[in-house]
């Protein structure tokens, strides 16, 4: 007696068999979908982390540029003061 012929004789057994097969396919598809969702969630999390990192880097860059501007202004002021001091020294030396 084979399983197929038993199922053909019992409509309820055939229905249960088809339902079991359908449930197995649904479980496989569900597992694949869960895997895809997990990967998507991980990618989203990485993206959020990247956005946070980008925001931090942008803030750090803004601070660095601001500091660079401050240092450039201080260097310019120092250069002007040195030029003035050198001119005064030259004037003083040429008088003597």
C-alpha positions as CSV (number, residue, x, y, z in Angstrom):
1,X,0.0,0.0,0.0
2,X,1.5,3.3,-1.0
3,X,0.9,6.7,0.7
4,X,-0.5,8.3,-2.5
5,X,-3.1,5.7,-3.1
6,X,-4.2,5.9,0.6
7,X,-4.6,9.7,0.2
8,X,-6.6,9.3,-3.0
9,X,-9.0,7.1,-1.1
10,X,-9.4,9.5,1.8
11,X,-10.3,13.1,0.9
12,X,-9.7,14.3,4.4
13,X,-6.2,12.7,4.5
14,X,-5.5,14.3,1.0
15,X,-6.7,17.7,2.4
16,X,-4.5,17.4,5.4
17,X,-1.5,16.4,3.2
18,X,-2.0,19.4,1.0
19,X,-2.4,21.7,4.0
20,X,0.8,20.3,5.5
21,X,2.6,20.9,2.2
22,X,1.2,24.5,2.1
23,X,2.3,25.1,5.7
24,X,5.8,23.9,4.9
25,X,6.0,26.3,2.0
26,X,4.7,29.1,4.1
27,X,7.3,28.4,6.8
28,X,10.1,28.4,4.2
29,X,8.9,31.7,2.8
30,X,8.4,33.2,6.2
31,X,11.9,32.2,7.2
32,X,13.3,33.8,4.1
33,X,11.3,37.0,4.7
34,X,12.4,37.1,8.4
35,X,16.0,36.9,7.1
36,X,15.4,39.7,4.7
37,X,13.8,41.8,7.4
38,X,16.7,41.2,9.8
39,X,19.2,42.2,7.1
40,X,17.1,45.3,6.3
41,X,16.9,46.2,10.0
42,X,20.7,45.8,10.3
43,X,21.3,47.9,7.2
44,X,18.9,50.6,8.6
45,X,20.7,50.5,11.9
46,X,24.0,50.9,10.1
47,X,22.6,53.8,8.1
48,X,21.4,55.5,11.2
49,X,24.8,55.0,12.8
50,X,26.4,56.4,9.7
51,X,24.0,59.4,9.8
52,X,25.0,60.0,13.4
53,X,28.7,59.6,12.6
54,X,28.3,62.0,9.7
55,X,26.5,64.6,11.9
56,X,29.3,64.3,14.5
57,X,32.0,64.6,11.8
58,X,30.2,67.7,10.3
59,X,30.1,69.3,13.8
60,X,33.8,68.5,14.3
61,X,34.6,69.9,10.9
62,X,32.6,73.1,11.6
63,X,34.5,73.5,14.9
64,X,37.8,72.9,13.2
65,X,37.0,75.4,10.5
66,X,36.0,78.0,13.1
67,X,39.2,77.4,15.0
68,X,41.2,77.6,11.8
69,X,39.6,81.0,11.1
70,X,40.5,82.1,14.6
71,X,44.1,81.0,14.2
72,X,44.4,82.6,10.8
73,X,43.1,85.9,12.2
74,X,45.6,85.6,15.1
75,X,48.4,84.8,12.7
76,X,47.5,87.8,10.6
77,X,47.4,90.0,13.7
78,X,50.8,88.6,14.8
79,X,52.3,89.2,11.4
80,X,51.1,92.8,11.4
81,X,52.5,93.4,14.9
82,X,55.8,91.8,13.8
83,X,55.9,94.0,10.7
84,X,55.3,97.1,12.9
85,X,58.0,96.0,15.4
86,X,60.5,95.4,12.6
87,X,59.8,98.8,11.1
88,X,60.2,100.5,14.5
89,X,63.5,98.6,15.1
90,X,64.8,99.6,11.6
91,X,63.8,103.2,12.3
92,X,65.5,103.1,15.7
93,X,68.7,101.6,14.2
94,X,68.9,104.0,11.3
95,X,68.5,107.0,13.7
96,X,71.5,105.8,15.8
